[in-house]
Amino acid sequence: MLCLVCGSQMKADLLDGIYRCPQCGFYASTFTHRINGEEPLDELRREDALQSLRVSNFERILDECKDVIAPSATILDVGCGHGWFLSRARARGYRAIGIEPDEGMAQIARGSGHEVRVGFFPDVLNADERYDAITFNDVFEHLEDVRGAASAVAAHLKDPGTLIINLPVSDGLIFRLARVAARFGFHGAFSRMWQRGFPSPHLSYFSASTLPRFMERQNFTLVRSGRLESLRTEGLFQRIRYDRSVGLLKASALYLTACALSLVTRLFPSDTRYFVFRKK
């Protein structure tokens, strides 16, 4: 497997199916998606666990990007999920449209009054559709063809257009600690970071430096980036338990560990960042 960022040969990492580039530190996996298949997740717990954290991050992104997205802009949110970002964008006067491959999630977002295309980006778009901004909120790391997605973004952005990517990064404290634990044979946390066994696992892990480097090669220029909150105690236990395979005792141990980490994470690089790019 060749590295998407620098083209070097990647090497097997600490879990089966995960690879790391020894030159630039980019990570990739060979996991497969099972979207619209049999779901091991408790979606009600997932919604309770994530909504507060995600909405707070969406508000921050929109605040930080109000100078690069015009008030009358049209925004395409790829992988819109429950429609939380669409709601925050609409509240600010933007026309926001979603794309969501999960049929159940798409119906939830439509139930909030949003326009949502069911399917994959860019397959469900017409060739002549153009948007002022395209967003990937906790989605980019799930894409099977990252280079193809970047090319499609360029084709469907107006000139000048804004691309916003919000995703977990490999230089965060929790990712690094989970990888250290995996090195000593404790694979659970690192496996969870990759969402191994989930319907839509992580297929890549960029860092604060490798994502801009990759996007530069796709003819995008970094405008700004910043840290986002990745861990809060509110909804944390539900976040752990929405994977039905995690028992009560294990979930309790993970919860206590995460609570302890939450006290120090602000002193270290965040595990979640946003990046704002412009087409060259």
C-alpha positions as CSV (number, residue, x, y, z in Angstrom):
1,M,0.0,0.0,0.0
2,L,1.4,3.4,-1.0
3,C,0.9,6.5,1.1
4,L,-1.6,9.0,-0.2
5,V,0.3,11.9,1.1
6,C,4.0,11.2,0.1
7,G,3.8,8.1,-2.0
8,S,6.1,6.0,0.2
9,Q,5.5,2.3,1.0
10,M,3.3,2.0,4.1
11,K,4.0,-0.6,6.7
12,A,1.7,-2.8,8.8
13,D,0.9,-1.1,12.2
14,L,-0.3,-2.4,15.5
15,L,-3.7,-3.8,14.5
16,D,-4.6,-6.1,11.6
17,G,-5.7,-4.0,8.6
18,I,-4.0,-0.8,9.7
19,Y,-0.9,0.7,8.0
20,R,1.4,3.6,8.8
21,C,3.7,5.6,6.5
22,P,7.2,5.6,8.1
23,Q,8.0,8.8,6.2
24,C,5.1,11.2,6.9
25,G,3.1,9.4,9.6
26,F,-0.2,9.0,7.6
27,Y,-2.4,6.1,8.6
28,A,-4.8,4.0,6.5
29,S,-6.9,0.9,7.0
30,T,-8.3,-1.8,4.8
31,F,-11.6,-2.1,6.7
32,T,-14.8,-2.3,4.8
33,H,-18.1,-0.5,5.0
34,R,-21.5,-2.1,5.8
35,I,-23.7,0.9,5.5
36,N,-27.4,0.0,5.3
37,G,-26.5,-3.5,6.5
38,E,-26.9,-5.1,9.9
39,E,-26.3,-2.4,12.5
40,P,-24.5,-3.2,15.8
41,L,-25.0,0.4,17.0
42,D,-27.7,1.7,19.3
43,E,-28.7,4.8,17.3
44,L,-30.8,6.4,20.1
45,R,-27.8,6.2,22.5
46,R,-25.6,7.5,19.7
47,E,-27.8,10.5,19.2
48,D,-27.9,11.3,22.9
49,A,-24.1,10.9,23.1
50,L,-23.0,13.0,20.2
51,Q,-25.5,15.8,19.7
52,S,-24.2,18.3,22.2
53,L,-20.6,17.8,21.3
54,R,-21.1,17.9,17.5
55,V,-23.5,20.9,17.6
56,S,-21.0,22.9,19.7
57,N,-18.2,22.1,17.2
58,F,-20.5,23.0,14.3
59,E,-21.2,26.4,15.9
60,R,-17.5,27.1,16.3
61,I,-16.7,26.1,12.7
62,L,-19.4,28.4,11.4
63,D,-18.2,31.2,13.6
64,E,-14.7,30.8,12.4
65,C,-15.7,30.7,8.8
66,K,-18.2,33.5,8.5
67,D,-15.5,35.7,6.7
68,V,-15.0,33.1,4.0
69,I,-18.6,32.0,3.5
70,A,-20.9,34.7,2.2
71,P,-24.3,35.2,4.1
72,S,-26.2,34.0,1.0
73,A,-24.0,31.0,0.3
74,T,-25.2,27.5,-0.6
75,I,-23.5,24.8,1.4
76,L,-23.4,21.1,0.6
77,D,-22.8,18.9,3.7
78,V,-21.5,15.5,2.7
79,G,-22.5,12.8,5.1
80,C,-25.0,15.0,6.9
81,G,-26.1,12.3,9.4
82,H,-28.9,13.6,11.7
83,G,-28.8,17.0,10.0
84,W,-27.3,18.9,12.9
85,F,-24.9,20.9,10.8
86,L,-27.7,21.6,8.3
87,S,-29.8,23.0,11.1
88,R,-27.0,25.3,12.4
89,A,-26.2,26.5,8.9
90,R,-29.9,27.2,8.1
91,A,-30.3,29.1,11.3
92,R,-27.6,31.5,10.0
93,G,-29.4,32.1,6.7
94,Y,-27.4,29.7,4.5
95,R,-29.1,27.4,2.1
96,A,-27.8,24.0,3.1
97,I,-28.3,20.7,1.4
98,G,-27.2,17.3,2.7
99,I,-25.9,14.0,1.2
100,E,-26.3,10.9,3.3
101,P,-25.7,7.2,2.3
102,D,-27.4,5.8,5.4
103,E,-31.1,5.7,4.5
104,G,-32.2,5.8,8.2
105,M,-30.1,8.8,9.0
106,A,-31.3,10.6,5.8
107,Q,-34.9,10.1,6.9
108,I,-34.1,11.6,10.3
109,A,-32.6,14.7,8.7
110,R,-35.5,15.0,6.3
111,G,-37.8,14.8,9.3
112,S,-36.2,18.1,10.4
113,G,-37.2,19.7,7.1
114,H,-33.9,19.4,5.3
115,E,-33.2,18.6,1.7
116,V,-31.1,15.4,1.7
117,R,-30.0,13.3,-1.2
118,V,-29.7,9.6,-0.3
119,G,-26.5,8.1,-1.7
120,F,-22.8,8.7,-2.0
121,F,-20.8,11.9,-3.0
122,P,-20.6,12.8,-5.8
123,D,-22.8,10.1,-7.4
124,V,-26.1,11.8,-6.4
125,L,-25.1,15.2,-7.9
126,N,-25.8,16.5,-11.4
127,A,-22.6,17.3,-13.3
128,D,-23.4,21.0,-13.4
129,E,-24.2,21.5,-9.7
130,R,-21.9,24.0,-8.0
131,Y,-21.8,25.2,-4.4
132,D,-20.2,28.0,-2.5
133,A,-19.0,25.7,0.2
134,I,-18.7,21.9,0.7
135,T,-18.3,20.4,4.2
136,F,-17.2,17.1,5.5
137,N,-18.0,16.9,9.2
138,D,-16.6,13.7,10.7
139,V,-16.9,12.1,7.3
140,F,-13.5,12.5,5.4
141,E,-11.9,9.7,7.5
142,H,-14.6,7.3,6.3
143,L,-14.1,7.8,2.6
144,E,-12.8,4.9,0.5
145,D,-11.5,7.1,-2.3
146,V,-10.1,10.3,-0.7
147,R,-8.3,11.5,-3.8
148,G,-11.4,11.0,-5.9
149,A,-13.5,12.9,-3.4
150,A,-11.0,15.8,-3.5
151,S,-11.3,15.9,-7.2
152,A,-15.1,15.9,-7.1
153,V,-15.1,18.7,-4.6
154,A,-13.1,20.8,-7.0
155,A,-15.5,20.0,-9.7
156,H,-18.6,21.0,-7.6
157,L,-17.2,24.1,-6.0
158,K,-17.8,27.6,-7.4
159,D,-14.8,29.9,-8.0
160,P,-13.7,30.8,-5.4
161,G,-15.1,28.0,-3.3
162,T,-14.5,26.9,0.3
163,L,-13.9,23.4,1.5
164,I,-14.3,22.6,5.2
165,I,-13.1,19.3,6.7
166,N,-13.6,18.5,10.3
167,L,-12.1,15.1,11.4
168,P,-10.2,13.2,14.1
169,V,-6.4,13.5,13.7
170,S,-3.5,11.2,14.6
171,D,-1.5,13.8,16.6
172,G,-4.0,14.1,19.3
173,L,-3.3,13.0,22.9
174,I,-6.0,10.2,23.0
175,F,-4.9,8.7,19.7
176,R,-1.3,8.6,20.8
177,L,-2.1,7.1,24.2
178,A,-4.3,4.4,22.5
179,R,-1.5,3.5,20.2
180,V,0.9,3.2,23.1
181,A,-1.5,0.9,24.9
182,A,-1.8,-1.2,21.7
183,R,2.0,-1.5,21.5
184,F,1.8,-3.2,24.9
185,G,-1.0,-5.6,23.8
186,F,-4.1,-3.6,25.0
187,H,-5.8,-3.1,21.6
188,G,-9.3,-2.1,22.7
189,A,-8.9,1.7,22.7
190,F,-6.9,1.8,19.5
191,S,-9.5,-0.4,17.8
192,R,-12.3,1.9,19.0
193,M,-10.4,5.0,17.6
194,W,-10.6,3.3,14.2
195,Q,-14.2,2.2,14.8
196,R,-13.2,-1.3,13.7
197,G,-16.3,-3.5,13.4
198,F,-18.7,-0.5,13.0
199,P,-20.8,-0.2,9.8
200,S,-18.6,2.7,8.7
201,P,-15.1,2.4,10.2
202,H,-12.3,4.9,9.7
203,L,-10.3,4.3,6.6
204,S,-7.6,7.0,7.1
205,Y,-6.1,9.1,9.8
206,F,-4.5,12.4,8.8
207,S,-2.6,14.7,11.1
208,A,-2.5,18.5,11.3
209,S,0.4,18.5,8.8
210,T,-0.4,15.6,6.5
211,L,-3.9,16.7,5.5
212,P,-2.8,20.2,4.3
213,R,0.1,18.5,2.5
214,F,-2.3,16.0,0.8
215,M,-4.8,18.7,-0.2
216,E,-2.0,20.9,-1.6
217,R,-1.3,18.2,-4.1
218,Q,-5.1,18.2,-5.0
219,N,-4.8,22.0,-5.8
220,F,-6.3,23.3,-2.5
221,T,-4.7,25.9,-0.3
222,L,-5.1,25.9,3.5
223,V,-6.8,29.1,4.7
224,R,-6.9,28.2,8.4
225,S,-7.3,25.4,10.8
226,G,-8.1,25.0,14.5
227,R,-8.7,22.6,17.3
228,L,-12.2,21.3,18.2
229,E,-13.5,19.7,21.3
230,S,-13.1,15.9,21.1
231,L,-14.1,14.7,24.5
232,R,-16.6,15.9,27.1
233,T,-18.2,14.1,30.0
234,E,-21.7,15.0,29.0
235,G,-23.1,12.0,27.0
236,L,-19.8,10.2,27.3
237,F,-21.1,7.0,28.8
238,Q,-23.8,6.8,26.1
239,R,-21.1,7.4,23.5
240,I,-19.3,4.3,24.8
241,R,-22.4,2.2,25.1
242,Y,-23.9,2.9,21.6
243,D,-21.6,0.0,20.5
244,R,-23.8,-2.9,21.7
245,S,-20.8,-5.2,21.9
246,V,-19.4,-3.2,24.8
247,G,-20.6,-4.6,28.2
248,L,-21.4,-2.6,31.3
249,L,-18.2,-3.3,33.2
250,K,-16.0,-2.5,30.2
251,A,-18.0,0.6,29.4
252,S,-17.6,1.8,33.0
253,A,-13.9,1.3,33.0
254,L,-13.6,3.2,29.7
255,Y,-15.8,5.9,31.0
256,L,-13.7,6.5,34.1
257,T,-10.5,6.5,32.0
258,A,-12.0,9.0,29.6
259,C,-13.1,11.2,32.5
260,A,-9.6,11.4,33.8
261,L,-8.3,12.2,30.3
262,S,-10.8,15.0,29.9
263,L,-9.1,16.9,32.7
264,V,-5.8,17.2,30.8
265,T,-6.7,17.0,27.1
266,R,-6.8,20.8,26.8
267,L,-3.1,20.9,27.6
268,F,-2.2,18.8,24.6
269,P,-3.0,18.7,20.9
270,S,-6.6,18.0,20.2
271,D,-7.8,14.8,18.7
272,T,-10.3,16.7,16.5
273,R,-9.5,19.6,14.2
274,Y,-11.1,21.6,11.4
275,F,-9.4,22.7,8.2
276,V,-10.6,25.4,5.8
277,F,-9.3,25.2,2.2
278,R,-9.7,27.3,-1.0
279,K,-9.4,26.1,-4.6
280,K,-6.2,27.3,-6.2
